[in-house]
Amino acid sequence: MKILVTGGAGFIGANLCQTLIERPEITRVVALDDLSTGAAANVRGADVTLVEGSILDRPLLDELVGQSDAVVHLAARPSVPRSIADPVASHVANATGTMYVLEACRRTGAHILAASSSSVYGSVGELPRHEQLPTRPMSPYAASKLATEAYVLAYGASFGLPALAFRFFNVYGPLQAAGHAYAAVVPAFVDAAMRGKPLPVHGDGMQTRDFTYVGTVCEILADAVVRRVVSPIPLNLAFGTRTSLLSLIDLIAEQLGVPVPIEHLPPRAGDVRDSQAANAELQVLFPDIRPIELEVGLKRTVDWFRTLPGYSPQRRSS
């Protein structure tokens, strides 16, 4: 099998490329990435072909999809705050870009897997959140990801395209970038803690998330590619855990063995208060997948940070 991963040099994409090349059924992996948030170094040394380019480049998409049996569509403009700062850019990358990917897949019949987000549930109050609940996006990012999954499922229904859309819930792990304004919560917290800086907590810290280790996500994506799994509904990709940000901070402090100061900041527009997945639908299609526990995933994440410049043991304990 030949697989194209859009956003393949990004956090999830690069981890997925590594997982895919370890599968004997897969003979070639191509990562398409414009390197706006990804990095070539993430796939350097792996048996992966990196193509620097955009999903908005339709001739390039046609060429690459035409050489592929399946497409894992991860390319996107991430971050709720980033979408509030520039809603149009998020729409173009996430909604229009997905349409271009789907059109390329429709021409060849390639199997497509696409990443949506738990943010599509928005202000729906019921927990855990299951796929039959209404969607009420609270940010342009969430709306753009709802468009992503809706288009993917519509192409499956209208054109018979083999398609599968996943709703990711707070994925974390190695290669997830820190040190910028739109960093996700786990790398932002680990980065601050290892530099001896206060951890930035927006709100009271009692908001909860269903954290999912990137290795588990990649295992499911790879299995879905090899078995050509499809679904007429989006699937939550998480395992029903619920951890407050303050509890997350305690776990990080335990991993580092140092006190972790906190700086409370105003709540951010568009942020969901609580998030937790129901995963019955996922378990039906992927019954053999067992998630990595948060404590184990955080240890692996911290261990990866320790390999980076600027995170020496002396600096962490100072």
C-alpha positions in Angstrom: 0.0 0.0 0.0 1.1 3.6 -0.7 -0.1 6.2 1.8 -0.1 10.0 1.6 -0.2 11.9 4.9 -1.2 15.6 4.5 0.4 17.6 7.4 2.9 14.7 7.5 5.7 16.7 9.1 3.5 18.0 11.9 3.1 16.6 15.4 0.6 13.9 14.7 1.6 13.5 11.1 5.2 12.7 11.8 4.4 10.3 14.5 1.9 8.6 12.1 4.5 8.4 9.3 6.8 6.5 11.7 4.0 4.1 12.7 3.0 3.5 9.0 6.5 2.6 7.8 6.6 -0.1 10.5 3.6 -1.8 9.0 4.6 -4.6 6.5 1.5 -3.9 4.4 2.7 -0.4 3.6 5.4 0.0 0.9 5.6 3.8 0.6 4.7 6.8 2.8 4.7 10.4 1.5 4.3 13.4 3.8 2.9 16.5 2.2 3.5 19.6 4.4 3.9 23.3 3.8 6.0 23.4 7.0 4.0 26.3 8.4 3.6 24.4 11.7 5.4 21.2 10.9 9.2 20.7 10.6 11.3 18.7 8.1 13.3 17.5 11.1 10.3 15.6 12.4 10.6 13.0 9.5 14.3 13.2 8.9 16.0 9.8 9.1 12.7 8.0 8.5 11.9 6.1 5.3 9.4 8.8 4.4 9.3 11.0 1.3 8.7 14.6 2.3 7.1 16.9 -0.3 7.0 20.5 0.7 3.8 22.0 -0.6 0.2 23.0 0.3 -3.1 21.2 0.2 -4.3 24.3 -1.6 -2.1 23.4 -4.6 -4.6 21.3 -6.6 -2.3 20.0 -9.3 0.2 18.9 -6.6 -2.6 17.1 -4.8 -3.8 15.4 -7.9 -0.3 14.1 -8.6 0.3 12.8 -5.1 -3.2 11.4 -4.5 -3.0 9.7 -7.9 0.0 7.7 -6.6 -1.6 6.7 -3.3 -4.0 4.0 -2.2 -5.1 6.0 0.9 -4.9 9.5 2.2 -4.7 10.5 5.9 -5.7 14.1 5.9 -4.2 15.8 9.0 -3.2 19.1 7.4 -4.9 22.0 9.1 -4.5 25.4 10.7 -4.7 24.4 14.4 -5.7 26.3 17.5 -8.9 28.0 18.8 -7.1 31.3 19.7 -5.4 31.4 16.3 -8.8 31.0 14.5 -10.2 33.9 16.6 -7.3 36.0 15.5 -7.7 35.1 11.8 -11.0 33.3 11.1 -10.7 33.4 7.3 -7.2 31.7 7.3 -8.6 28.9 9.4 -11.6 28.4 7.1 -9.4 28.4 3.9 -6.9 25.9 5.3 -9.4 23.6 7.1 -12.6 23.7 5.0 -11.4 24.7 1.5 -8.3 22.6 1.9 -10.3 19.6 2.8 -12.6 20.1 -0.2 -9.5 20.1 -2.5 -8.2 16.9 -0.9 -11.6 15.2 -1.3 -11.8 16.2 -4.9 -8.4 14.7 -5.6 -9.5 11.5 -3.8 -12.8 11.4 -5.7 -10.9 11.3 -9.0 -9.1 8.1 -8.0 -11.3 6.5 -5.4 -8.6 6.7 -2.7 -9.6 5.8 0.8 -9.5 8.9 3.0 -9.2 9.3 6.7 -9.6 12.8 8.1 -9.0 14.6 11.4 -11.9 16.5 13.0 -12.0 17.7 16.6 -13.9 17.4 19.8 -14.3 21.1 19.7 -17.2 20.6 17.3 -19.4 19.7 20.3 -18.8 23.2 21.7 -21.4 24.3 24.3 -23.3 21.0 24.4 -23.4 20.2 28.1 -23.8 16.5 28.2 -20.9 14.3 29.2 -19.5 12.0 28.0 -20.0 13.4 24.5 -21.3 10.8 22.0 -21.5 11.1 18.3 -25.3 11.5 18.2 -25.2 14.7 20.2 -25.8 18.0 18.4 -22.8 20.2 17.5 -22.5 23.8 18.7 -19.1 25.1 17.7 -17.8 28.0 19.9 -14.9 29.2 17.7 -14.1 29.5 14.0 -11.6 26.6 14.4 -14.4 24.4 15.7 -16.7 25.4 12.8 -14.0 24.7 10.3 -13.4 21.2 11.7 -17.1 20.6 11.6 -17.0 21.5 7.9 -14.1 19.1 7.5 -15.9 16.1 8.8 -19.2 17.1 7.2 -17.6 17.2 3.7 -15.8 13.9 4.3 -19.0 12.1 5.2 -20.9 13.9 2.5 -18.4 12.6 -0.1 -18.8 9.2 1.2 -22.6 9.3 0.9 -22.7 11.1 -2.4 -19.9 9.6 -4.3 -19.3 6.3 -2.6 -15.8 7.5 -1.5 -14.4 5.2 1.2 -14.1 7.7 4.0 -13.6 7.9 7.8 -13.7 11.0 10.0 -12.2 11.0 13.5 -12.9 13.6 16.2 -9.6 14.0 18.1 -9.6 14.8 21.8 -6.6 16.7 23.2 -3.8 14.7 21.6 -0.4 15.1 23.2 3.0 13.5 23.1 6.5 13.8 21.6 7.1 16.3 18.7 4.3 18.5 19.9 5.7 22.0 19.7 6.0 24.4 22.6 7.3 27.9 23.1 4.8 29.8 20.9 1.5 31.6 21.6 -0.7 28.9 20.3 0.9 25.9 22.0 -1.4 23.1 23.2 -1.8 22.7 26.9 0.5 19.7 27.6 3.6 21.1 25.8 2.9 24.6 27.1 2.8 23.3 30.7 5.8 20.9 30.3 7.9 23.7 28.6 7.1 26.2 31.4 7.7 23.7 34.2 11.1 22.6 32.8 12.2 26.2 32.4 11.2 27.0 35.9 8.4 29.4 34.8 4.9 29.7 36.1 2.4 27.5 34.2 -0.2 29.6 32.4 -3.7 28.5 33.4 -6.6 30.3 31.7 -9.4 30.3 34.2 -9.6 28.4 37.5 -7.9 25.2 36.2 -10.9 23.0 37.0 -11.8 22.7 33.3 -11.4 19.1 32.2 -10.0 17.3 29.1 -9.9 13.8 27.7 -6.2 13.5 26.9 -5.1 11.0 24.3 -1.5 9.9 23.7 -0.3 10.4 20.1 1.0 6.8 19.9 -2.5 5.5 20.5 -4.0 7.8 17.9 -1.4 6.7 15.4 -2.0 3.0 16.1 -5.7 3.5 15.3 -5.0 5.5 12.2 -2.6 2.9 10.9 -5.0 0.1 11.6 -7.8 2.0 9.8 -5.6 2.5 6.8 -4.5 -1.1 6.5 -8.1 -2.5 7.0 -9.7 0.3 4.9 -12.2 1.1 7.7 -15.1 3.3 6.8 -18.0 4.8 8.8 -21.1 6.8 7.9 -20.7 8.8 11.1 -17.7 10.6 12.7 -15.9 8.7 15.4 -14.6 10.0 18.7 -11.0 9.1 19.0 -10.5 9.1 22.8 -11.1 6.8 25.7 -13.4 8.5 28.1 -11.0 9.9 30.6 -11.5 13.3 32.3 -8.6 15.2 33.8 -8.7 18.7 35.2 -5.8 21.1 34.3 -4.8 21.3 37.9 -4.6 17.5 38.1 -2.5 17.5 34.9 -0.2 20.0 36.6 0.2 17.7 39.6 1.1 14.8 37.3 3.7 16.9 35.5 5.2 18.1 38.8 5.4 14.4 39.9 7.2 13.5 36.6 9.7 16.3 37.1 10.1 16.0 40.8 10.1 19.8 41.3 7.6 22.4 42.5 5.5 23.8 39.7 4.2 27.4 40.2 0.9 28.5 38.5 -0.1 31.8 37.0 -3.9 32.2 36.6 -4.9 34.1 33.5 -8.3 35.2 32.2 -10.4 32.6 30.5 -10.0 32.5 26.7 -12.8 33.1 24.2 -13.9 30.0 22.4 -12.6 27.5 25.0 -14.8 24.6 26.0 -15.2 24.1 29.8 -15.3 20.3 29.9 -14.6 17.6 27.4 -14.9 13.8 27.6 -15.5 11.3 24.9 -17.9 8.4 24.8 -16.1 5.7 22.8 -18.6 2.9 22.1 -18.5 3.5 18.4 -14.7 3.5 18.4 -14.6 0.2 20.3 -16.8 -1.5 17.8 -14.5 -0.8 14.9 -11.2 -1.0 16.9 -11.9 -3.5 19.7 -8.2 -4.5 20.2 -6.8 -1.0 20.7 -5.7 -0.3 24.3 -4.9 3.3 25.2 -1.6 4.5 26.8 -2.3 5.8 30.3 -1.9 9.5 31.0 1.0 9.0 33.5 2.9 6.8 31.0 2.2 9.2 28.1 3.4 12.2 30.1 6.6 10.4 31.1 7.3 9.7 27.4 6.6 13.3 26.6 8.8 14.7 29.3 11.6 12.2 28.3 11.3 13.6 24.8 11.6 17.2 26.0 14.8 16.2 27.9 16.4 15.4 24.5 15.9 19.0 23.3 18.3 21.9 23.7 17.5 24.2 26.7 16.0 21.5 29.0 19.1 20.3 30.9 18.6 18.8 34.4 20.4 21.7 36.0 18.0 24.2 34.4 14.9 22.2 35.3 15.9 22.0 39.0 17.0 25.6 39.3 
